[in-house]
């Protein structure tokens, strides 16, 4: 069964604690926090202060996805704020090894992220050092997009490398996830599914978490 990571990008900011507590009690294992700088992606969102504020109100794993140029500038701040996982895009820095090393040096799990147009080969040299790979199943920066089915091949490719090289990392998907699109991704090797609008835009977010889990039993 896949782990579910609701993305607070689609939550009600005025009632954020309430929304977080709802998905926490509803069986979500991970809370996905999108950090956007208005440069790597068009949108702007949270800084380390948000992570620091969220940390005391949940025991869920805080998965900080940095969609920012030169993410090395912010690794220490988000680690100190309470992130459990920090993800950096291979497209966002010429120093991906250094960025991942910085994350590991802070005692935080390291995640490398690839966009839909980026091949798995771009991250293969650093797979040995990561705890999680995030495969973007939409183009990053906006919620509510449709799942790109061609990205499932990347998940399968990553899973094959993971097995053949004896590596140990989670494969996370992000974008357009629902109880239908998650099935093929899970069968290909995905272990964590980020879901934003599908969960938080529903009248009953807990039922949506359950639907994703039930689809991958």
Helices and strands as residue ranges (DSSP letters): E 3-7, G 8-10, G 13-15, H 16-25, E 30-36, H 48-55, E 61-67, G 71-73, H 75-81, E 85-89, G 90-92, H 96-105, E 109-114, G 120-122, G 124-129, E 132-136, G 149-151, H 152-164, E 170-174, H 181-188, E 192-195, H 197-200, H 205-215
